[in-house]
Amino acid sequence: QQSSALPQPRQLTSLINNADRARDLLMLYSKYSQHFNGINIAACWSRIARYVPREREAVLNSGDACIVPLRKQTVDALHSTWACREVSGLTLFLSRFKLSGPAWDGLWRELGIAVCRMASQLDEKTLANIVWTWATASPQANADVFDAIAEQAVDRVGVFSPQSLANAAWAFAKADRPAPRLFDAIASAAQQRLGDFKAQDLANVCWAYSTAGHVAPDLLSRIAAMVPSRIDEFSAQGLCNTLWAIATAGHPAPDLFGCVAARGLSRGWGPHELSGIPWAFARAGHAAPELFDAVAEAAVPRLREYGPQDFATTAMAYATAGHAAPELMDAMATAMAERLDEFTPPALATLASAYATLGHAAPLMFDEIATVAIRRLGELKPQDLASLAWAFATEGHEAPLLLDAVAKAALERLGGLTTQELAKMAASFATARHEVPGLFDALASEAMPRVGQFMPQSLVKLAWAFSSAGHAAPELLDAIGLELVPRLPDLDPWELCRAAWAFAQAGRAAEGMLDAVAARASLCLDDLHQADMGNLAWSFAVLDHLPQDSTLFGQRFAQRCEELYGSMEAGEAGGDDCSQLHQWRLWYNGERGLSEALPGDALLQQCHEAFACQPSRPAAHQPQLGAALHEAGFAACEAEVRHESGYLIDFVIEAGGERIAVEADGPSRFIGRAPTGATLLKRRQLRRLGTAVAPVPYFEWEGMEDGAERAAYLRDAIGKETSAKRGSNSDGAFEPMRTGSTEI
């Protein structure tokens, strides 16, 4: 009688389908589950999917009463009675309700095995749907599943619907599974039917090819050309994703971007579009100032709706485009200040870099970024460390604790930095003038074997960093010089001048470097700015090198100087570049005796006055040195004397009938223990002007313990200079241009 009362499989399916409440299904399962066949099991999943959320959760949380044994029965059915329809249905169910985690991993794994086994039996729509669900919901990107579907789909894409083509491409890109043959096949099939694609499908295709990094220029060109005529069909998000994808792929589409810019801001744009569309324009290099202004105005009152990524993307968009939006940046800084804990570490680095690039001060935000970044330092990738250091250095925002923490973390992970990031890290700490023991030595050790892998721009940045920081790395600089000389034509004009400065400041240059710099610079003088001209001229003066290409310091050089400096009003001249030009004149006209093609007297006078007005920067041991000179009995000891050339001399004394310059050379006048290019130039030019120079390096001075030892040291150093001056001939001397300043 019991056997006759047992419902047949078809009746069980009907009972399951009519179980309106979770408790009804649980009761049926408790009573009849041991008699379920594959169809009954599939019906259970279908019934659960149709429940309202509360009822569905009751079943999914039923544990051993239902859901645990149901999963086990499903695994058995997957490998016995289930066909394509049931496998596809279960895949969609698991995806739709985002069922993953340890309890579901086993079912996903067995489901993947079943998909691979029956891939050849799946129709085209099911292939696309399954791979889409796997990309969106599977806890593990099962390579076998994607490979099996790619193998089956590649020869069948011709019969895929437009939506299936788009879904398949999107899924492989989303899962980051390479499938070059499939992407080629989809591109070919899609181009023949683009007119049948819905706007969302077109957006998905663009996104997929851009994200996968799969080059398909013809496909993207045709989509970009089609969008303007169908732009009203695109949702705001679809349009944003399309622009983002085309910009990310580096595919030129001026007509598309021009069309969007002309239409202007749309009411349908939310935070995703207000941040993403400007970013796409910036990435594509398409100027749209009116659109950027409109977005900035619309964004300010809606910043409460923004998420961390929206903030970071907006900031980077305006920074990349070089579009100032001070009100927006101020409003964002205020809105973000209390939410920075929500940002991912890369987003923090992006945010700081964007503000630094724009040169927009946000001190409170930078303080908070520093606090959060220190706390989450372990989450920062090596490239984030380099970006944070660069941002704080460029912004000029002091954060010593952050820089110390960044340096400590970087020292453990320098191998993870690219060559560009190594140079960026070095330049950041040099710019910030923040010393961290061992950092530059470690950077040099890491960079040395990779010098040949650096881009020329990064080589220049690295050389500049070591010279600017005053850190000795002669072997590295020599290696950089040898690598850089044949690649100088790849540098922008300002980088060329910066390279010359870096090597001149270090007092060394690779063979042929300055002649190569001269040949290149003579062709691009019109592209140089004041600082570039100053660095260029000063470098040749420091290294006392007259270029083989005599056209560099010719008439065009003098004219360019007049154009850049000559328009300045009286009293306006100043800065290092004016001083550098004066030191160049002392070398070119004075030391080298050349007077052809000099800038005009008025400009030379202005530069001389600017040089003579440079402030004193006394070394720490300068007061002690002055006292020691008096105690040693040197007559007429004068402090901070302005030489007629414009040089400021620390002390001038009389010894043996000669007036001698005594220089208290502090750490800033050295790279390691070697004098900087600026120090070498000052000593050389003063001596050639007839003034003996007795340098007193800080490291020698600090090594002496008492006054007697220091007095003996001074008498010996000054005596040597006096003897050298008497024994030298005056053929190398020259007359400086007089300005009425104090003479010695």
C-alpha positions in Angstrom: 0.0 0.0 0.0 2.9 2.3 0.8 4.4 1.6 -2.7 1.1 2.4 -4.4 0.9 5.7 -2.4 4.3 6.8 -3.6 3.8 9.5 -6.3 5.3 8.9 -9.7 8.2 11.1 -11.0 5.8 13.2 -13.1 3.5 13.7 -10.1 6.5 14.6 -7.9 7.5 17.3 -10.4 4.0 18.7 -10.3 4.0 18.7 -6.5 7.3 20.5 -6.4 6.1 23.1 -8.9 3.0 23.8 -6.8 4.9 24.1 -3.5 4.0 27.8 -3.0 5.8 28.1 0.3 9.3 27.1 1.4 7.9 24.9 4.2 5.8 23.0 1.6 9.0 22.3 -0.5 10.9 21.3 2.6 8.2 18.9 3.6 8.1 17.3 0.2 11.9 17.0 0.2 11.9 15.4 3.6 9.2 12.9 2.6 10.2 12.0 -1.0 13.8 13.1 -1.7 15.2 9.6 -1.8 12.9 8.9 -4.7 13.8 12.0 -6.8 15.1 11.6 -10.2 17.1 14.1 -12.2 14.0 15.9 -13.5 12.7 16.3 -9.9 16.0 17.7 -8.7 16.0 20.2 -11.6 12.4 21.1 -10.6 13.5 21.9 -7.1 16.1 24.4 -8.2 13.5 26.0 -10.6 11.0 26.2 -7.7 13.5 27.8 -5.4 14.4 30.4 -8.1 10.7 31.5 -8.3 10.3 32.1 -4.6 10.2 35.6 -3.2 13.5 36.4 -1.4 12.3 35.5 2.1 11.0 32.0 1.0 14.1 31.4 -1.1 16.4 32.2 1.8 14.5 29.8 4.0 15.4 26.9 1.6 19.0 28.0 1.0 19.6 28.2 4.7 17.9 24.8 5.5 21.2 23.0 5.9 21.0 19.2 6.3 17.2 19.3 6.1 17.3 20.1 2.4 20.0 22.2 0.7 23.0 20.1 1.7 21.6 16.8 0.5 20.1 18.5 -2.6 23.6 19.7 -3.6 24.9 16.2 -3.3 22.0 14.8 -5.4 22.6 17.5 -8.0 26.2 16.4 -8.3 25.1 12.8 -9.0 22.5 14.0 -11.6 25.2 16.2 -13.3 27.1 13.0 -14.1 24.2 10.7 -14.9 20.8 12.0 -16.1 21.1 15.7 -16.7 21.3 17.1 -20.2 22.2 20.5 -21.5 19.0 22.2 -20.5 19.4 21.3 -16.8 23.1 22.2 -16.7 22.4 25.6 -18.3 19.5 26.2 -15.9 21.5 25.4 -12.8 24.4 27.7 -14.1 21.9 30.6 -14.5 20.4 29.9 -11.0 23.8 30.0 -9.2 24.8 33.1 -11.1 21.5 34.9 -10.6 21.6 34.5 -6.8 25.3 34.9 -6.5 25.7 31.6 -4.7 29.4 31.0 -4.0 31.8 30.3 -1.1 33.0 27.1 0.4 29.6 25.5 0.6 29.0 26.0 -3.1 32.5 25.5 -4.5 32.1 21.7 -4.9 28.9 22.2 -6.9 30.6 24.8 -9.1 33.5 22.5 -9.7 31.4 19.5 -10.7 29.2 21.8 -12.8 32.3 22.9 -14.7 33.3 19.3 -15.4 29.8 18.6 -16.8 29.9 21.7 -19.0 33.3 20.6 -20.5 31.9 17.2 -21.1 28.8 18.3 -23.0 30.2 21.6 -24.6 29.8 20.2 -28.1 26.1 19.6 -27.5 25.3 23.1 -26.3 23.6 25.5 -28.7 25.1 28.8 -29.5 23.0 30.8 -27.1 23.7 28.4 -24.3 27.4 28.6 -24.9 27.3 32.4 -24.6 25.0 32.3 -21.6 27.1 29.8 -19.7 30.4 31.5 -20.2 28.7 34.8 -19.3 27.4 33.4 -16.0 30.7 31.8 -15.3 32.5 35.2 -15.7 30.0 37.0 -13.4 29.4 34.6 -10.6 31.8 31.6 -10.5 34.1 31.8 -7.5 36.9 30.5 -9.7 37.6 31.3 -13.3 37.7 27.7 -14.4 40.1 27.7 -17.3 38.9 24.3 -18.6 35.3 25.7 -19.0 36.5 28.8 -20.9 38.8 26.8 -23.1 36.1 24.2 -23.9 33.6 26.8 -24.8 36.1 28.8 -26.8 37.0 25.7 -28.8 33.4 25.0 -29.6 32.4 28.7 -30.3 35.3 29.7 -32.5 33.9 27.8 -35.6 30.3 28.6 -34.8 30.3 32.4 -34.2 28.8 32.9 -37.6 25.4 31.7 -36.3 25.6 33.5 -33.0 23.1 36.3 -32.4 24.5 39.8 -32.0 23.7 39.6 -28.3 25.5 36.2 -28.0 28.6 37.6 -29.7 28.7 40.5 -27.4 28.1 38.3 -24.3 30.8 35.9 -25.3 33.4 38.6 -25.8 32.4 40.3 -22.6 32.6 37.1 -20.6 36.1 36.2 -21.7 37.3 39.7 -21.1 35.6 39.9 -17.7 37.2 36.6 -16.6 40.6 37.7 -18.0 40.8 34.5 -20.0 42.9 34.8 -23.2 41.1 33.5 -26.4 42.8 35.2 -29.3 41.3 32.9 -32.0 37.8 33.4 -30.6 38.2 37.2 -30.4 39.4 37.3 -34.0 36.4 35.2 -35.1 33.9 37.4 -33.1 35.4 40.6 -34.6 35.1 39.2 -38.1 31.5 38.0 -37.5 30.4 41.2 -35.8 31.7 43.5 -38.5 29.3 41.9 -41.0 26.3 42.5 -38.8 27.0 45.6 -36.7 23.7 47.2 -37.9 21.9 44.4 -36.1 23.6 45.1 -32.7 21.7 46.9 -30.0 23.5 49.9 -28.5 24.2 47.9 -25.3 25.8 45.1 -27.3 28.0 47.6 -29.1 29.1 49.0 -25.8 29.8 45.5 -24.4 31.9 44.6 -27.5 34.0 47.8 -27.2 34.5 47.2 -23.5 35.5 43.5 -24.1 38.1 44.2 -26.7 39.6 47.1 -24.7 39.7 45.2 -21.4 41.1 42.0 -23.1 43.8 44.1 -24.8 42.9 42.4 -28.1 43.7 44.6 -31.1 40.7 44.9 -33.5 41.1 48.3 -35.2 38.7 47.7 -38.0 35.9 46.7 -35.6 36.5 49.6 -33.2 36.6 52.0 -36.2 33.3 50.9 -37.5 31.7 51.0 -34.1 33.1 54.5 -33.4 31.8 55.7 -36.8 28.4 54.2 -36.1 27.8 55.6 -32.6 27.2 59.3 -33.5 24.2 58.4 -35.7 22.7 56.1 -33.0 23.8 58.0 -30.0 20.2 58.5 -28.7 20.0 54.7 -28.4 22.8 54.5 -25.9 22.1 54.6 -22.2 24.3 57.0 -20.2 26.3 54.1 -18.9 26.6 52.4 -22.3 27.9 55.6 -23.9 30.4 56.1 -21.0 31.6 52.5 -21.3 32.0 52.9 -25.1 34.0 56.1 -24.8 36.1 54.5 -22.0 36.8 51.4 -24.1 37.8 53.3 -27.2 40.0 55.7 -25.3 41.7 52.8 -23.3 42.4 50.9 -26.5 44.2 54.0 -27.8 41.9 54.1 -30.8 41.5 57.5 -32.4 37.8 58.5 -32.8 37.7 62.3 -33.1 34.3 62.3 -34.7 32.8 60.3 -31.9 34.3 62.4 -29.1 33.5 65.6 -31.0 29.8 64.5 -31.3 29.6 63.8 -27.5 31.3 67.1 -26.7 28.9 69.0 -29.0 25.9 67.4 -27.3 27.2 68.4 -23.9 26.0 67.3 -20.5 23.0 64.9 -20.4 20.5 64.9 -17.5 20.9 61.1 -17.3 24.5 61.3 -16.3 25.2 60.0 -12.8 28.4 59.9 -10.8 29.7 57.0 -13.0 29.3 59.1 -16.2 30.3 62.5 -14.7 33.6 60.9 -13.8 34.1 58.3 -16.5 33.3 60.4 -19.6 35.8 63.2 -18.8 38.3 60.5 -18.1 37.7 59.0 -21.5 38.2 62.4 -23.1 41.4 63.0 -21.2 42.7 59.5 -22.0 41.9 60.1 -25.7 43.6 63.5 -25.7 40.5 65.1 -27.0 40.1 68.7 -25.7 36.6 69.6 -24.6 36.9 72.6 -22.2 33.2 73.5 -22.3 32.2 69.9 -21.4 34.7 69.8 -18.6 33.4 73.0 -17.2 29.8 71.8 -17.4 30.7 68.5 -15.7 32.5 70.4 -12.9 29.5 72.6 -12.3 27.1 69.6 -12.3 29.3 67.5 -10.1 29.7 69.8 -7.1 26.2 69.5 -5.7 26.2 65.7 -6.3 29.4 64.7 -4.6 27.5 63.0 -1.8 26.5 60.4 -4.4 30.1 59.7 -5.4 32.0 56.6 -4.5 35.7 56.5 -3.9 36.4 55.4 -7.5 34.3 58.2 -8.9 36.3 60.7 -6.9 39.7 59.3 -8.0 38.6 59.0 -11.7 37.3 62.6 -11.7 40.5 63.9 -10.2 42.7 62.0 -12.6 40.6 63.0 -15.6 41.0 66.7 -14.9 44.7 66.2 -14.1 45.4 64.3 -17.3 43.5 66.9 -19.4 45.3 69.7 -17.6 41.9 71.3 -17.1 41.8 73.5 -14.0 38.5 73.3 -12.0 39.4 74.8 -8.6 35.9 74.9 -7.2 35.4 71.2 -8.0 38.8 70.2 -6.6 38.1 72.2 -3.4 34.7 70.6 -3.0 36.0 67.1 -3.6 38.8 67.6 -1.1 36.3 68.6 1.5 33.9 65.8 0.6 36.6 63.1 0.6 38.5 64.2 3.8 36.3 62.1 6.1 35.9 59.2 3.7 39.5 58.3 2.7 39.3 55.1 4.7 36.9 53.9 2.1 39.4 54.3 -0.7 41.6 51.5 -2.0 45.3 52.2 -1.6 45.7 52.6 -5.4 42.9 55.1 -5.4 44.6 57.1 -2.6 47.8 57.2 -4.7 45.8 58.2 -7.8 44.0 60.9 -5.9 47.2 62.4 -4.5 48.9 62.2 -7.9 46.0 64.0 -9.6 46.0 66.9 -7.2 49.8 67.2 -7.5 49.7 67.2 -11.2 47.1 70.0 -11.2 49.2 71.9 -8.6 46.1 72.2 -6.6 46.7 72.7 -2.8 44.6 70.6 -0.5 46.6 70.4 2.7 44.0 68.9 4.9 43.3 66.1 2.4 47.0 65.4 2.0 47.4 65.2 5.7 44.6 62.6 5.9 45.9 60.7 2.9 49.3 60.4 4.7 47.6 59.2 7.9 45.5 56.5 6.1 48.4 55.5 3.8 50.7 54.9 6.7 48.1 52.7 8.4 47.5 50.7 5.3 51.1 50.6 4.0 51.1 46.8 3.6 48.3 47.1 1.0 50.2 49.4 -1.2 51.8 48.0 -4.3 55.3 49.1 -5.3 53.9 51.4 -8.0 51.6 53.0 -5.4 54.5 53.7 -3.2 56.3 55.5 -6.0 53.2 57.5 -6.9 52.5 58.6 -3.3 56.1 59.7 -2.9 56.0 61.6 -6.2 52.7 63.3 -5.3 53.7 64.6 -1.9 57.1 65.8 -3.3 55.5 67.5 -6.2 52.8 69.1 -4.1 55.5 70.3 -1.7 53.5 68.9 1.1 55.7 67.9 4.1 54.9 64.4 5.4 58.1 63.0 6.8 56.5 60.1 8.6 54.8 59.0 5.3 58.1 59.4 3.3 59.9 57.4 6.0 57.3 54.7 5.8 57.2 54.6 2.0 61.0 54.4 1.9 61.1 51.5 4.4 58.4 49.6 2.4 60.1 50.4 -0.9 63.5 49.1 0.4 61.9 45.7 0.8 60.2 45.7 -2.6 62.5 47.6 -5.0 62.6 44.6 -7.3 58.8 45.1 -7.9 59.3 48.6 -9.3 59.6 49.1 -13.0 62.5 51.2 -14.3 60.2 54.1 -14.7 59.0 53.8 -11.1 62.6 53.4 -9.8 63.4 56.8 -11.4 60.2 58.3 -10.1 61.0 57.1 -6.5 64.5 58.6 -6.7 63.3 61.9 -8.1 60.5 62.1 -5.5 62.9 61.9 -2.5 65.3 64.3 -4.2 62.6 66.8 -4.8 61.3 66.5 -1.3 64.9 66.8 0.0 64.1 64.0 2.4 67.0 61.8 3.4 66.5 58.2 4.3 69.7 56.2 5.1 70.3 53.5 2.5 67.6 54.4 0.1 69.7 55.9 -2.7 72.3 53.2 -2.3 69.6 50.6 -2.7 68.1 52.4 -5.7 71.5 52.6 -7.3 72.1 48.8 -6.7 68.7 48.0 -8.2 69.1 50.3 -11.2 72.6 49.5 -12.2 72.0 46.1 -13.8 68.9 47.4 -15.4 70.3 50.6 -17.0 69.8 49.3 -20.5 66.1 48.7 -19.8 65.4 52.4 -18.9 63.7 54.7 -21.3 65.9 57.7 -22.0 63.5 60.0 -20.1 63.8 57.8 -17.0 67.6 57.8 -17.3 67.6 61.6 -17.2 65.2 61.6 -14.2 67.4 59.1 -12.4 70.6 61.1 -13.0 68.9 64.3 -12.0 67.7 62.7 -8.8 71.1 61.5 -7.6 72.8 64.8 -8.5 70.1 66.9 -7.0 70.0 64.8 -3.8 73.8 65.1 -3.5 74.2 61.3 -3.4 77.4 59.9 -4.9 76.9 57.1 -7.4 79.7 57.5 -9.9 79.4 54.1 -11.4 75.7 54.5 -12.0 76.1 57.9 -13.5 78.8 56.7 -15.8 76.6 53.8 -16.9 73.7 56.2 -17.5 75.9 58.5 -19.5 77.1 55.7 -21.8 73.5 54.5 -22.3 72.1 58.0 -22.8 74.5 59.5 -25.4 73.2 57.6 -28.4 69.6 58.1 -27.2 69.7 61.9 -26.7 67.7 62.5 -29.9 64.7 60.8 -28.1 64.6 63.5 -25.4 62.4 66.5 -25.4 64.4 69.8 -25.4 63.9 70.5 -21.7 65.0 66.9 -20.8 68.1 67.4 -22.8 69.0 70.5 -20.7 68.1 68.6 -17.5 70.5 65.8 -18.5 73.3 68.2 -19.1 72.7 69.8 -15.7 72.6 66.5 -13.9 76.0 65.4 -15.2 77.5 68.9 -14.8 76.4 69.1 -11.2 78.1 65.7 -10.6 81.2 67.1 -12.3 81.3 64.3 -14.9 80.0 63.5 -18.3 80.3 60.6 -20.7 82.6 61.0 -23.6 80.8 62.8 -26.4 77.8 63.7 -24.3 78.2 67.5 -24.3 78.9 67.6 -28.0 75.8 65.5 -28.7 73.8 67.7 -26.4 75.1 70.8 -28.3 74.3 69.4 -31.7 70.7 68.5 -30.6 70.1 71.7 -28.6 71.2 74.0 -31.4 68.3 72.7 -33.5 65.7 73.4 -30.8 66.6 76.6 -29.1 63.2 78.0 -30.0 61.6 75.3 -27.8 63.7 76.2 -24.7 62.4 78.2 -21.8 64.4 80.3 -19.3 65.2 77.5 -16.9 66.3 75.3 -19.9 68.6 77.9 -21.3 70.1 78.5 -17.9 70.7 74.8 -17.3 72.2 74.3 -20.7 74.6 77.3 -20.6 75.6 76.6 -17.0 76.5 72.9 -17.8 79.0 73.8 -20.5 80.5 76.4 -18.2 80.9 73.9 -15.3 82.6 71.3 -17.4 84.6 74.0 -19.2 83.7 72.4 -22.6 83.5 74.4 -25.7 81.2 72.4 -28.1 82.5 71.2 -31.4 79.2 72.5 -32.9 80.0 76.2 -32.7 76.4 77.1 -33.7 75.0 76.4 -30.2 76.4 79.6 -28.6 75.9 81.6 -31.8 73.6 84.4 -32.8 70.4 82.5 -32.3 71.4 81.6 -28.7 71.9 85.3 -28.0 68.6 86.2 -29.6 66.8 83.5 -27.7 68.3 84.8 -24.4 67.0 88.3 -25.3 63.6 87.0 -26.1 63.3 85.1 -22.8 65.1 87.4 -20.4 65.2 90.8 -22.2 61.5 91.5 -21.7 61.8 91.5 -17.9 61.3 94.8 -16.1 64.1 96.3 -14.0 64.3 94.4 -10.7 62.3 91.5 -12.2 65.4 89.5 -13.2 66.2 86.8 -10.7 66.2 83.1 -10.0 68.8 80.4 -10.7 68.4 80.7 -14.5 69.6 84.3 -14.6 72.5 83.5 -12.3 73.4 80.5 -14.4 73.5 82.7 -17.5 75.8 85.1 -15.7 78.2 82.2 -14.8 78.1 81.1 -18.4 79.1 84.6 -19.5 82.0 84.5 -17.0 83.1 81.3 -18.7 82.4 82.0 -22.3 83.5 85.6 -22.5 85.9 85.7 -19.6 87.6 82.2 -19.3 87.3 81.4 -23.0 87.8 84.9 -24.3 84.9 84.7 -26.8 82.8 87.8 -27.4 80.9 86.9 -30.6 77.2 86.6 -30.4 76.9 87.6 -26.7 73.5 88.8 -25.4 73.2 92.5 -25.0 75.0 94.4 -22.2 71.7 95.3 -20.5 70.7 91.7 -20.2 74.2 90.7 -19.0 74.0 93.4 -16.4 70.6 92.2 -15.3 71.9 88.7 -14.9 75.0 89.9 -13.1 72.8 91.8 -10.6 70.6 88.8 -10.0 73.6 86.6 -9.3 75.0 89.2 -6.9 71.7 89.3 -5.0 71.7 85.6 -4.2 71.2 85.1 -0.5 73.8 83.7 1.8 73.4 80.0 2.8 76.1 79.5 5.5 77.3 76.1 6.4 76.9 74.9 10.0 80.7 75.1 10.6 81.0 78.7 9.2 80.9 80.5 12.6 83.5 78.1 14.0 85.7 78.7 11.0 85.5 82.5 11.3 86.5 82.3 15.0 89.3 79.9 14.2 90.7 82.3 11.5 90.8 85.1 14.1 92.4 82.9 16.7 95.0 81.7 14.2 96.0 85.3 13.7 95.0 85.9 10.1 94.8 89.6 9.4 91.9 91.6 8.0 89.5 88.6 8.2 86.2 89.7 6.6 83.0 87.7 6.5 80.6 87.3 3.5 82.4 89.4 1.0 80.8 90.0 -2.4 83.4 89.6 -5.1 83.1 91.9 -8.1 82.1 88.9 -10.2 79.1 88.5 -8.0 80.3 85.5 -6.1 79.8 85.6 -2.3 82.9 84.5 -0.4 82.6 83.2 3.1 85.8 84.8 4.4 88.6 86.9 3.0 91.9 87.1 4.8 95.4 88.4 4.2 98.2 86.0 4.1 101.7 86.4 2.7 100.7 89.7 1.2 97.8 88.0 -0.7 94.1 88.2 -0.1 92.8 84.7 0.1 89.2 83.5 -0.1 88.4 80.9 2.6 85.3 78.8 1.9 83.3 77.0 4.6 82.0 74.2 2.3 79.0 72.5 3.9 77.2 69.3 2.7 75.2 71.1 0.0 78.5 71.8 -1.8 79.3 68.1 -2.2 78.0 65.0 -3.7 79.4 62.4 -1.3 82.9 63.8 -0.7 83.3 65.2 -4.2 82.6 68.9 -4.9 79.4 69.6 -6.8 79.6 71.2 -10.3 78.6 74.5 -8.7 81.4 74.3 -6.2 84.0 73.4 -8.8 82.8 76.3 -11.0 83.0 78.8 -8.2 86.5 77.7 -7.2 87.8 77.7 -10.8 86.3 81.0 -11.8 87.5 82.8 -8.6 91.1 81.4 -9.1 91.1 82.5 -12.8 89.9 85.9 -11.6 93.1 86.0 -9.5 91.7 85.1 -6.2 93.2 82.1 -4.4 90.6 79.9 -2.8 91.2 77.7 0.3 88.2 75.4 0.7 87.5 74.0 4.2 85.1 70.9 3.7 82.8 70.2 6.6 83.9 66.6 6.8 87.5 67.5 7.3 86.6 70.3 9.8 84.4 68.0 11.9 87.1 65.4 12.0 89.4 67.7 14.0 89.0 67.7 17.8 90.7 70.9 19.1 91.5 74.4 18.2 95.2 73.8 17.8 94.6 71.1 15.2 92.2 73.3 13.3 94.6 76.2 13.4 97.4 74.1 12.0 95.0 72.8 9.3 94.1 76.3 8.3 97.7 77.5 8.2 98.6 74.6 6.0 95.6 75.0 3.6 96.0 78.7 3.2 99.8 78.4 2.8 99.4 76.0 0.0 97.0 78.3 -1.8 99.3 81.3 -1.3 102.2 79.4 -2.7 100.2 78.1 -5.6 99.0 81.6 -6.5 102.6 83.0 -6.4 103.8 80.2 -8.6 101.1 80.4 -11.2 101.3 82.6 -14.2 98.4 85.0 -15.0 97.8 83.9 -18.6 94.5 82.2 -17.6 93.2 85.2 -15.7 90.3 87.4 -17.0 88.6 90.5 -16.0 85.0 90.3 -14.8 82.3 92.8 -15.8 82.3 95.4 -13.1 79.0 96.5 -11.4 80.2 98.6 -8.6 79.8 95.9 -6.0 82.4 95.3 -3.4 85.8 94.4 -4.8 88.5 92.4 -3.2 
